[in-house]
Amino acid sequence: MKRFTFYLSLVAAATLWSCSTKETTTPVENQPVFDGKLTEAEIQKGILTEEMLWKFGRIGEVALSSDGKTVIFGLTRYDLATNKSKTDIYLVSTDGGEVKQLTNTPGPEFNLKFKPNSNKIGFLSSESGSSQIWEMDPDGQNKIKVSEISGGINSFDYAPDGTKIWYCQDVKLEKDAHELYPDLPLSNVRIDTALMYRHWNDWSDYSFSHIFIAGFENNILQAGKDIMEGEMWDAPLAPGFDGSEIAWSPDSKMLAYTSKKLLRTASATSTNSDIYVYEPETGKTTNLTSGMNGYDKNPVFSPDGKKIAWQSLEKPGYESDKHRLFVMDFESGLKSDISLQWDQNADNVSWFSDSLMYLISGIKGTTQIFRANPYTKQFTQITSGMHDYTGVFKADDKLIGVRMSMSMASEIFAVNENTGEQNQLTFVNKAIYENIKMGKVEERWVKTTDGKQMLVWVIFPPHFDATKKYPALLYCQGGPQS
């Protein structure tokens, strides 16, 4: 099975909170402890250690209800002694307040979705032995398994009309060594004659991620149709297999997806992915980006379904090119780069109304929330500060985003898009921040040998004393992707 993508931050956090009591815990030997609390010795020491990093809760996937009033999110915690992790689903109001835990199971739950009417929460879980779709009430009650797909699935999403879903499943289309040589059943060997047999540390398993569409009404899931039958390539793209590369049209009559339809070495040496639109009623597939030879991915339909936007990189083979924002009109077929005059990347785009998009973009070593108008092609920065937003949702009178920094692990924030005011909704690691002090972070601009201005960050040791000398660590980030 393809690896599931969890957006888990390993960055430790540090907003200090006042508190009148100190929480302590004594772990039971060899039993997992997932509460994130500190021992009395850790509290007395007051220093962030490598071991303490594993006590940080990591906020992963986030989903917003259709009425914009509720956020659900996955929270992963680790136990260092047993080398185990646990991911459960939590809920918080977009106005803030109490965070409620909805699930409490040994394994992970992921791919969190609200059903179109928000009366159910859907997610994937391997609680039954393989990764299947489960649903529960918004308060965590009445949890049931609604799929029994042989081999399990990797991701899914509901159609807006609630009558069907897409899901991704691995389809084995190549023979492994045991199938090629059945007379050698105990052999431990791979036979690979072309790329891509491994991507980073992820070995090919001779299968490909395919998209299936299945009818789904009254908790009855019909047999799925493989819309890529026989095709020896992945959708979404390897190795991330990101479900955001697949999108339903608002009327549920089209499914847009990202794929690089090239074989073996040709695929490994090319960035030419395309946006395809599949029509379930006719079975027709159309390539929207033919002739655009860089990455094209992450399709998003306009609310009226008459247009589609996607992220496009122009230069073939160049993974770090500008992330352009393209829009195509279905009626005219006209494609336009609405970010042509904007010298920044467009990421995590959502289309809220006819003339209103939201996205995140990097600027001066931070990642902020922006608003874009696809007609005027104007981009407006909404948030500012020494932090990174990793995603954004529109919730009626506010924006909901996940924010992290060099001093704080990921937390969920509500943002006033008119003033830029940011209100923290979750406080996952409050118990740690209450008892440790993080180092001050300063922005510095350094003149380079060729006369440019280069941004560097200076992170001081906790309890820094300017009269003392300290050892320094110089960290040079690779890239140019990050």
N, C-alpha and C positions, 0 to 999 in steps of 0.2 A: 504494500500500500504506500502511496506517495506520502511524504512527510507533511504533517499538518503545520500550517504557518501560524505561530502565535506571536503577537506583537508584545513581547515582554521586555521591559526595560531593566537593565542591570545597573542603571545609574542610581546611586544612593541619593537621598534627599535630605533637605534641611531647612524647613521653615520652623522656627522655634515657637512653641506654644506654652502658655503658662499652665501650671497644674499643681494641685495641692497634695496629691497622693502619687506614690510610685508603685507600679504594678510589677510583681516578680512572679517567676514560675520555676518550678523544679522539675525538669524533664524526667519521665520514667525511662529507665534504661532500656534501650533497643526498641522503644515505642515511638512512632512518629509524633512530632510536636509541630503543629501547623499554626500556632497562635501569634507568632511574631513578637512575643514578649521577651524582655531581657532578664537575665539573671541578676542577682544583687551585685555580683562581682563586676558584671559589664556596666551596670549603672554607676558603681563607684569609680570605675576607670574612666568612663565618659568619653571613650575614643572609638571612632569608627574603625572596626577591624574587618579583615576578610571574612571571618566567620559571621560577623554581624550582618554583612551584606546578604547572606543567605536567609536572614530573618525578614528581609523586606518583602512585603506583598507586592506582586507585580500585576497591575491592571493590564488586561489584554484587550480582547474584542469588546466593542461597545455598540449597542443598538438603541434606537430611539423609537418610542411608540408613535403611531400615526397621529395621535392627538397632541403630540409634543409635550406631554406632561410627565413622562416616565422614561428613565434611562436604565437599561440593564447592562451589566458588564461582567466579564469573566475575571476572576481574581485567583492568581496562582501563588501558592506558598510552598516553601521547601523545608525539609527536615534534614539537617546536615548529617546527623548521626546515622540515619538509615538510608541516606541518599535517595529519598523519595520526594515526589511532588504531588500536589493536590490542587485541582482547579474546580471552583464552584461558581455558581451564578448568583449575582447580587443585584439589588434594585435600589434606586434612589430617585426622588422627585426632582424635576428640573428646577424647582424652587428651593431645593436643599432640604435638610432635615435628616431624619433617621435613615440609615442604610440597612436594608433588610436582606438577610441571606435566604435565598430561595431553594438551593440544593445543598446536599451534604452527602456526597458519594465518594468512594475511594478513588475512582478514575477521573479523567478530565471530561468536562463538557465544553463544547466549542461550537463555532458557526452559529452564533446567537441571532435569532430573527423574531420579530413580532409578526404574527399573521396580519394580513392586510387590514382587518377590522380591529386588531389589537386585543381580541378576546382570548388569544392564546399566545404563548411563547414557544417557539420551536427551537430545537438545538440538536446537535449530534452528540451521541454518547456511546461508549463501548460497554456499557453496564451489562448488556445481555451477551457479550462475547465478541461482537463485531460492531463496527461503527454504523449506527442506525439513527433514523429521525425519531425524536421524542417530542412530545408536547406537554405543556402544563398550563394551569391557570396563571394569570399575572401575579397571584400571591404565592405561587409555588405548589399549590394543591393539585390533586388529580393528575399526577404525572403518568403518562402512558406512552408506550412505544407504538408508533404508527407505521413503521416500515419493517420489512423483513427481506432485504435485498441481499442475495447470495454474494458473499465476499465483502460486504460492507461498502460504504460510500465515503467520499472525501469532503464534499461540500454540497450545499443545496440552497435554493431560495424559492419562495412562493411567487407565483404570478400575481399581479395586482388584482385580477378578478377572482382570485382564490380558487380557481378550478383546476389548477395544475402546478407542477413544480419542475424545475430543472435540478438535476443532480449530476455529480461527476463520479465516475467509477473507473478503475483501472481495467483495461482490456488487454489481454496478453496476445500479441500478434507475431512475436518472434520466438524461435525455439532456443531453449537453453541447452547446455551440454548434455544433460540427462535425456532430453528429448531427441537430440541428435544421435546420441550413443546409448540407447536403452540397455545395451549389454554391459554397461559400466555404471550401475546404479549407485555405487559408493564413491564415485569420483568426486573430487573437490577442485573443480577447475572452471574457469570462464573461457569462452571462445568469442573473442571480439575482433572483427576485421575492419571496423570503421568507427569513427567518432559518432555519437558522443557516448562512450561507455561509462564515463564518470563525470559528474559535475560537482566540483569541489570534493566533498566527502560522500556524495550521494551516488551510489552505483546504479546503473541501469538494471532494472529487473525484467527487461524484455517485454514490458507492457507499456501502454500509453493511456494517459488520462483522457477519457471521452466524456462528452456531454450527452445526457439522456433527458428526455422530456416524458413525464408521466402524468396522467389525469389523477386528480386528488380532490375528492369531495366526500363529505360526511365521514371523514377519517378512514376512507378506503383509498388506498394507493394502487392504481392500476399498473400494469406492466409498462416498463419504460422503453422508449424508442431511442436507439443510439443514432444521433443525428450526424455522427462521423464514422459510420460503419466502415470498417476495413482500412481506415486512414491511419498511417503510421507516424502520427505526430500528436502533440499534447494540446489540450485546451483545459484550463488556462496554461500559460507558459511554464515550463520547467526552469529552475528548480523550485520556484516559489509557490506555484499552483494557487495563485491568489484569486479568490472568488470575485473580487471587485473587477476582474477582467471580463465578467459576464453580466449582462443587464437585460431585463425585460422592458419592452415598450409599455407605456401607460395603459394601452388597451389590451395587453397580453397577446397580441397577434404577431409580434416579432421578438426574437431573441438575438441580441448582439453578443458576439464573443470574440476573444483574441486568440489567434493561433499563428504559428510559424509553420506553414505547410511546405516544409522542405525536408528531405530525407538525409539522415546520417551526417556525413561530414559537411554537406552543404548547409545543413541546419546549424552545425557547431560553429561554422565560420561566418555566419550571417546574422544580422540583427533585423532582417526583413520580416517582421511579424505584421499581420494585417487584421483589420476589423471585418468580420463576417456577420451578415444578418441572415438568420434562418426563420422561415415562415412555417409554423407547425401545420397550418391548414393545407398548404400545397406541397410542403417538403422542399421548397426552393431555397437555395443558399446563394447569397450575393456577396462578392468581395467589394467593399466600399473603398478600399485604399490601394487598389491595384495601381502600380507605377510609383507608389511612395515607398522607397526602398530602405528606410530606417525603421526603428521601432514605431509601431502604431498599436496602442493598447488602451485599456480602461475606458470603454464606451459608456456614455451617459445620454439618455434620451431627454429631450425637452419635455416639460409637463404636458404639452398638447400632442406630443408624439410626432410632430411635423419635422423636427430636426434632431440631429444627433451630434454630440461632441465627443472628442477623444483626445488623448495625449499622443503627440507625434514628435519623434526625433528625426531630423532631416538627413543627416549624414550616414550612409551605410557603413556598418562595422564599428561605429563610434558610440559606445554605451553611455558616454557622459555628455552628449550633445544637449543643447537647450531643450527642455520639455515644453514644446509648443502646445497651444490649445487650439485645435481645429474644430470648426462647426460645419456641418453639411445639411443643406435643405433637401429633403426627400423629393419634393415636387420638381425642383429645378435641377437637382444634382450638383448645384454649385457648392464648392468647398472653399472655406476661408480661414486663414490663420488670424484669429482675433488677437493674438499676442504678439503680432509682428513688430509693433513699436514698443513693446514692453520687454525690458532686458532682464527677465527673471524666469524661473521655472514655474510651471503650473502643475500642481499635484493635488490628489484627493479631491477632484472636482465634483460638486453636486449642483444640480440645476433646480432651483426652487420655484421660479416663475418665469414668464416669457422673457423678461429682460434682467433676470437676477440669478447670478451664479455665486457660489462660495468655493473657496479653495485655500490651500496653504502654499506658502512659497518661502524659500530661504532668502534672507537679506542680512548682510553684515554679520554672519556667523550665528544667526538665530533663524527660527522658522515661525512665521506669523500667519494669521488669518487675513485673507483678502476677499473683497467683493469685486465681481466683474460684471460688466454689462456687455452682452454679446453683440449688441447693435452699435453702441457708441465706441466699443472696444476700449473702454476705460477700466482701469484696475485701481481699487482704493484699499489702502492698508487699514485694517480695523484694530488689530492688537499691536502692542509694542512691549518690549521688556527683554531681559536677559534669560530667555527660555525658548523652547521649541514646542509648537503644536504639531501633533501627529495625525490629526483628523478633525473634521468639523461637520456638524449637523445643524440644520435650521429647525428651531422649535418655537414657532409662532413669534413671540415678542423677544426672543433671545437666541443666541447661538450656543451650542453645546460642543465643547472640544476637549481633547485629552492633551494635557500639558506636562512637560518635563523640563528639567534643567540640570546643570552641573551640580546643583545643590538640592534637588528634589526629584524623587522618582515620580513616575506618571501618576497624575490625579485628574479627575474630571472637573471641568470648570464651566460655568455659565458666563457668557460674554454679552454685554450690551453693545450691539453693533453701532449705535449712534455715538456713544461716549467712549467705547473701548474698555469700560470697566469690567474687571474679571473677578467673579465670585466663585470661590472654591466650594465644590459640592461634596467631595469625598476626602477623607483624612485617613487613608489606609495605614499609614506608617506613623501616626501621631505618637504612639507609645515609644517609638525609637527616637523621634525628634525631640521629645521632651527631655531626653537624658543624654544626648550627645551634642557636640558643637561642631558645625561644619566650618571649613575655611572660607574666608572672604574671597570673592571672585571679582577681578577687575579687567576691564577691556583696555587694551593698549594697541596703538597703531605704530608700526615700525617702518621706517623708510628703508627700502631694499636697495641693493647695489645698482639696479637699473632705474632708480628714481620712483618706483611705485610705492603705494602705501599698503602694508600687509597687516592684517588683523591677527593679534595673538591674545590669548587669555592668560592671566596670571592668577593662580590659585594659591592663596597663602595658607600656611599650616594653621590648624585651629589654635586659639589662644596665642596668636602671633604677637611677638614682642619686637618692635623695630630696633631695639638696642642690641639684639642678639643676631648671630649669624646662623643660617640654616643650610643644610644641603639642598641642592636644587635638582629637579628632574626635568629635562627637556624632552617633550614628547612631540614628534613630528608626524602628523597624520598623513597617511597615504591617500591615494585618490587617482584622479581628481573627483571621484564620485562622492566623497564625504570628507 
